[in-house]
Amino acid sequence: MDIQRLSHAVECLLFVATEPIPMKTLVEVLREQEECLQEALRLLEERLQDSGLQVVQVAGGYQLCTRPEFAEVVARYLQPQPSKLSRAALETVAIIAYRQPITLPEIEAIRGVQSDGVVRTLLQRGLIQEVGRKQTAGRPVLYGTTPQFLHYFGLNSLEELPDLEELSLSEGNQPEKSEQPALQM
């Protein structure tokens, strides 16, 4: 298949996909070499430069998305249901993201409060998953983040998470914050 036609085929797949498509899947479905697909993606990105759409690499795959400058218009059209995470859920998923794999008692020790309800909510939303069991007494469940976590927060990998030391320093430089010390992990 020539590169132009391959680029159109990639565009079709990204258009109908509900989640990011990994390169491995593109290779399997289109039966082309990764190098050709990279060139087709580059060509597609080039064609979309004057468009309201863009190709984004997120959560280990590729996805066709609207450009950020049109987010307000798209949001008005879609009228999204409020699905924001609570402060407790954000705190808990952050602990899991930075400390994974981690057990519920370890999460509760860091937060200082019972967290089983919040963990259950994060599991139901697909942001975390059970990744095994700790080799200690009682063999507690270990939790880690999912590809859905990456997608929800717009990350391609966990390496894109902000550095904890930088976050602690930036919080310490804000005089209007409360006197409580920054969460140390």
Helices and strands as residue ranges (DSSP letters): H 3-16, H 23-30, H 34-47, G 48-50, E 53-58, E 61-66, G 68-70, H 71-78, H 87-99, E 102-103, H 104-111, H 116-124, E 128-133, E 141-145, H 147-153, G 158-160, H 164-172
